[in-house]
Amino acid sequence: MARLLRTVEIMLENDLSPKLAAVIAPALLLVAACIVAGLVDIWRGPAPRYLPRAVWTAVALASFPWGLLAYLFLGRGTRTLDEGPSAPGTAGDTSFDVVDPVLRTTDLVRRYPDGTGVLGVGLVVPRRGIYGLVGPNGSGKTTLLALIAGVRRPDAGRVERAFPAARLAICPDVPEFEPWLTAREVVDLARRLTAPDRPAEATAAILAEVGLAGAADRRVGGFSRGMTQRLGLAVALIGYPELIIMDEPTAALDPAGRAQLVALLKRVAERTAVLISSHDLTQIQQAAWTVGVMHHGRLVYQGPTSGLTAFDPQAGPGRTGDLERAFLALTGALTGELVAA
């Protein structure tokens, strides 16, 4: 590194010509970028091998480029699954498994600089039915859905789908469509893009299934929130999905709209898997066949929805467990832990 700086100093003292400066400047910028990238990796990446971060920094700067190459090939750490904070009060039950699941994640990790994220999640989604993913804010639900959808890359672990990526449908919490299009045009455009083999008549059939047959020729800019949610589901269904991911689908719906959407999802789940992230325990209890509880980036319970009530500390012989108390116990809220907002 010192020799490189001395070389640059000599060049500057010799009054470089503009042409030579134009050639050298990009090379110097590339060198600087390599140094910065290396230092960022040393300090923001996984813990390096053999030497502390500060020592590797000194080595990389003092003997560039050989010191940096030594770090990359010998000292660069690999991301490993550490224990991290566990759910207080209970170990939870995550041994749930099914034959021929539509989706399985194994030791899935995506860690952020502040230590949050997804920390070794093994999710198993049955081929049919509704899987409800619940957890406090900041527990890792949205990150997990993004990893499953493929819009974020994991640091470790793997996602195994029993279907091609084209058969995965994602419904965001607030679907958005061009307001001047009609519902029929929106769904038909999705058909032509995702399932061109389906006949045009399928558009009308899907709109009827989600309860929008009477609004098929209305512009979607005037749709209510509930109608927009159902239109988003119609767009997902037109592509023959094997798995539909929905993030907070009933978050801003009124009670009537929430009940209509839950009833619709139950019918859809008879032929395909639906993975829902939600804060609404009542909705999960009514709709989900299977539930997973996330806390501090980990899955602290996974199994039948009815089995979750067994974690209610007040449950016992002759006394049915309460789903909300069981959830609070699993996430530590009943022990006085402050749940992240």
C-alpha positions in Angstrom: 0.0 0.0 0.0 2.9 2.4 0.9 4.6 1.6 -2.4 1.4 2.3 -4.3 1.0 5.7 -2.6 4.7 6.5 -3.3 4.2 5.6 -7.0 1.2 8.0 -7.2 3.2 10.7 -5.5 6.0 10.4 -8.0 3.6 10.5 -10.9 2.0 13.7 -9.6 5.4 15.3 -9.1 6.4 14.6 -12.8 3.4 16.6 -14.1 1.4 13.9 -15.9 0.0 14.6 -19.3 -3.8 14.7 -19.6 -3.9 11.5 -21.6 -1.8 9.6 -19.1 -3.9 11.0 -16.2 -7.1 9.9 -18.0 -5.7 6.3 -18.2 -4.4 6.2 -14.6 -7.4 7.8 -12.9 -9.8 4.8 -13.5 -7.2 2.4 -12.3 -6.8 4.3 -9.1 -10.5 4.4 -8.6 -10.7 0.7 -9.1 -8.0 0.1 -6.6 -9.8 2.4 -4.1 -13.1 0.5 -4.7 -11.4 -2.8 -4.0 -9.9 -1.5 -0.8 -13.2 -0.1 0.4 -15.1 -3.3 -0.6 -12.6 -5.4 1.3 -12.8 -3.3 4.4 -16.6 -3.4 4.4 -16.5 -7.2 4.0 -14.0 -7.5 6.9 -16.1 -5.4 9.3 -19.7 -6.1 8.1 -19.3 -9.8 7.0 -19.1 -12.9 9.1 -16.3 -13.2 11.7 -13.0 -13.8 9.9 -10.8 -16.8 10.6 -7.4 -16.9 12.3 -7.1 -13.2 13.0 -9.3 -10.4 14.6 -11.0 -7.9 12.2 -8.6 -5.1 13.2 -5.5 -7.2 12.4 -6.9 -8.3 9.0 -7.6 -4.6 8.3 -4.0 -3.7 9.0 -2.8 -6.6 6.9 -5.0 -5.6 4.0 -3.9 -2.0 4.1 -0.2 -2.5 4.8 0.4 -5.1 2.0 -2.2 -4.4 -0.6 -3.1 -6.3 -2.8 -1.6 -9.4 -1.2 -2.9 -8.8 2.2 -6.5 -8.4 0.9 -6.1 -11.5 -1.3 -4.9 -13.4 1.8 -8.0 -12.3 3.7 -10.4 -13.3 0.8 -8.9 -16.8 0.3 -7.8 -17.7 3.8 -9.4 -15.4 6.4 -12.9 -14.7 5.1 -15.4 -16.3 7.4 -18.5 -18.1 6.4 -22.0 -17.5 7.7 -22.9 -20.0 10.3 -26.1 -20.5 12.2 -25.6 -19.3 15.8 -28.0 -19.7 18.6 -29.0 -16.1 19.0 -31.8 -15.1 21.4 -34.3 -17.9 22.0 -37.9 -17.5 22.9 -38.2 -17.0 26.7 -40.3 -19.3 28.8 -40.7 -22.2 26.4 -38.8 -24.2 23.8 -41.8 -24.4 21.6 -42.6 -27.3 19.2 -41.2 -27.1 15.6 -41.1 -30.8 14.9 -44.1 -30.7 12.6 -43.7 -32.4 9.2 -45.9 -33.6 6.3 -45.5 -36.0 3.5 -44.8 -34.3 0.1 -45.0 -30.6 1.2 -45.4 -27.9 -1.4 -42.6 -25.9 0.3 -39.9 -26.6 2.7 -37.1 -24.4 4.1 -34.1 -25.8 5.9 -32.0 -23.8 8.4 -32.9 -20.6 6.5 -30.8 -17.6 7.5 -30.9 -13.9 6.5 -29.2 -11.7 9.1 -29.2 -7.9 9.2 -26.4 -5.8 10.7 -28.4 -5.2 13.9 -28.8 -9.0 14.5 -32.4 -9.3 13.4 -33.7 -11.2 10.5 -34.4 -14.9 9.9 -32.2 -17.2 12.1 -32.5 -20.9 11.1 -36.1 -21.4 10.1 -37.4 -24.8 9.0 -40.8 -24.1 7.5 -43.0 -26.9 6.1 -46.1 -25.9 4.1 -48.6 -28.7 3.2 -49.7 -29.0 -0.4 -53.3 -28.0 0.5 -54.8 -25.7 3.0 -54.0 -22.3 4.7 -50.7 -21.9 6.6 -50.9 -19.0 9.0 -47.6 -17.3 9.9 -47.9 -15.1 13.0 -45.5 -13.2 15.2 -44.8 -9.8 16.8 -43.6 -6.9 14.7 -40.0 -7.4 13.8 -40.0 -11.1 14.3 -38.9 -11.9 10.7 -42.2 -12.8 9.0 -41.9 -10.4 6.1 -38.2 -11.3 5.6 -39.1 -15.0 5.6 -41.8 -14.5 2.9 -39.3 -12.5 0.8 -36.8 -15.4 1.0 -39.5 -17.9 0.0 -40.6 -15.7 -2.9 -37.0 -15.3 -4.1 -36.9 -11.5 -3.9 -34.1 -11.7 -1.2 -31.2 -14.1 -1.0 -30.5 -16.1 2.1 -27.1 -16.0 3.8 -27.4 -19.8 4.6 -29.9 -22.6 4.3 -32.2 -23.4 1.4 -35.7 -23.1 0.1 -37.1 -26.2 -1.7 -40.3 -25.8 -3.8 -42.1 -28.7 -5.2 -43.1 -26.6 -8.3 -41.5 -24.3 -10.8 -41.0 -20.6 -9.8 -43.7 -19.6 -12.3 -46.3 -21.4 -10.2 -45.7 -19.2 -7.2 -48.1 -16.2 -6.8 -47.6 -13.3 -4.4 -50.3 -11.0 -3.2 -49.0 -7.9 -1.4 -50.9 -6.3 1.5 -51.9 -3.5 -0.8 -52.3 -4.7 -4.4 -52.0 -1.8 -6.9 -53.3 -1.8 -10.5 -53.5 0.9 -13.2 -56.7 2.8 -12.2 -58.0 3.2 -15.8 -58.1 -0.6 -16.5 -61.2 -2.6 -15.8 -61.1 -5.7 -13.6 -61.6 -7.9 -16.7 -58.6 -6.2 -18.4 -56.4 -6.6 -15.3 -57.1 -10.3 -15.0 -56.9 -11.0 -18.7 -53.5 -9.2 -18.9 -52.3 -11.4 -16.1 -53.6 -14.5 -18.0 -51.7 -13.6 -21.1 -48.5 -13.0 -19.2 -48.6 -15.9 -16.8 -50.9 -18.6 -18.3 -51.2 -17.9 -22.1 -52.4 -21.5 -22.5 -55.6 -20.8 -20.6 -58.6 -19.8 -22.7 -60.0 -16.3 -22.5 -63.1 -17.7 -20.8 -61.0 -18.4 -17.8 -60.9 -14.7 -17.0 -64.7 -14.5 -16.5 -64.6 -17.7 -14.5 -61.9 -16.4 -12.1 -63.7 -13.1 -11.6 -66.9 -14.9 -10.8 -65.0 -17.1 -8.3 -63.7 -14.1 -6.3 -67.1 -12.4 -6.4 -66.3 -9.7 -9.0 -68.4 -10.8 -11.9 -70.7 -7.9 -11.5 -67.8 -5.4 -11.4 -65.8 -7.0 -14.3 -66.2 -4.0 -16.5 -65.7 -1.3 -13.9 -62.5 0.6 -13.7 -60.4 -0.6 -10.8 -59.6 3.0 -9.7 -63.0 3.1 -8.0 -62.7 -0.2 -6.2 -62.9 -0.5 -2.4 -60.1 -2.0 -0.4 -61.9 -5.4 -0.2 -62.6 -5.5 -3.9 -59.0 -4.6 -4.7 -57.9 -7.5 -2.4 -60.2 -9.9 -4.3 -58.9 -8.6 -7.6 -55.4 -9.3 -6.5 -56.3 -12.9 -5.6 -58.0 -13.3 -9.0 -54.7 -12.2 -10.7 -52.9 -14.8 -8.6 -55.4 -17.6 -9.4 -55.3 -17.1 -13.1 -51.7 -18.4 -13.3 -52.4 -22.0 -11.9 -50.5 -21.3 -8.7 -49.2 -24.1 -6.5 -48.6 -21.7 -3.7 -50.1 -18.3 -3.0 -48.3 -16.0 -0.5 -50.3 -13.2 1.1 -48.9 -10.6 3.5 -51.5 -9.2 5.9 -54.4 -9.7 3.5 -57.1 -8.5 5.9 -55.2 -5.7 7.6 -57.3 -2.8 6.5 -60.6 -4.5 5.7 -63.9 -4.0 7.6 -65.4 -7.0 9.4 -67.7 -7.8 6.5 -64.8 -7.6 4.0 -62.6 -9.7 6.3 -65.2 -12.4 6.6 -65.8 -12.5 2.8 -62.0 -12.8 2.1 -61.5 -15.5 4.7 -64.4 -17.5 3.3 -62.9 -17.1 -0.2 -59.4 -18.2 0.9 -60.9 -21.3 2.5 -62.4 -22.3 -0.8 -59.2 -21.6 -2.7 -57.2 -23.6 -0.2 -59.1 -26.8 -1.1 -57.0 -27.0 -4.3 -53.8 -25.0 -3.6 -51.6 -24.0 -0.7 -52.0 -20.5 0.8 -49.4 -19.0 3.1 -50.6 -16.0 5.0 -48.7 -13.6 7.3 -51.0 -12.0 9.8 -51.3 -10.3 13.2 -55.0 -11.3 13.4 -55.1 -14.4 15.6 -58.9 -14.6 15.3 -58.5 -14.8 11.5 -55.8 -17.4 11.8 -57.9 -19.5 14.2 -60.8 -19.4 11.8 -59.0 -20.0 8.6 -55.6 -21.6 9.0 -55.2 -25.4 9.1 -51.5 -25.0 10.1 -49.8 -22.2 12.0 -46.2 -21.1 12.5 -45.2 -18.7 15.3 -42.1 -16.5 14.6 -40.2 -14.8 17.5 -36.8 -13.2 17.3 -36.3 -14.6 13.8 -37.0 -18.1 14.9 -39.9 -20.5 14.5 -41.0 -21.3 18.1 -44.1 -23.3 17.1 -45.2 -25.1 14.0 -48.1 -27.4 13.7 -51.9 -27.7 13.7 -53.7 -24.6 14.8 -55.5 -26.5 17.5 -52.2 -27.7 18.9 -51.1 -24.1 19.6 -53.6 -23.7 22.4 -51.7 -26.3 24.4 -49.1 -23.6 25.2 -51.7 -21.6 27.1 -50.3 -21.7 30.7 -53.9 -21.7 32.0 -54.9 -24.7 29.9 -55.5 -27.9 31.8 -57.9 -30.8 32.3 -61.4 -29.7 31.5 -60.2 -26.2 30.5 -59.7 -25.3 26.8 -56.6 -23.3 26.0 -56.9 -19.8 24.6 -55.1 -19.1 21.3 -54.1 -15.5 22.3 -52.7 -16.5 25.7 -50.7 -19.3 24.0 -49.3 -16.9 21.5 -48.3 -14.4 24.2 -46.7 -17.2 26.2 -44.7 -18.4 23.2 -43.5 -14.9 22.3 -42.6 -14.0 25.9 -45.3 -11.3 26.4 -46.8 -13.1 29.4 -43.4 -13.1 31.1 -43.1 -9.3 30.9 -40.8 -9.2 27.9 -41.2 -6.1 25.8 -42.3 -7.1 22.3 -40.6 -5.1 19.6 -42.9 -2.6 18.0 
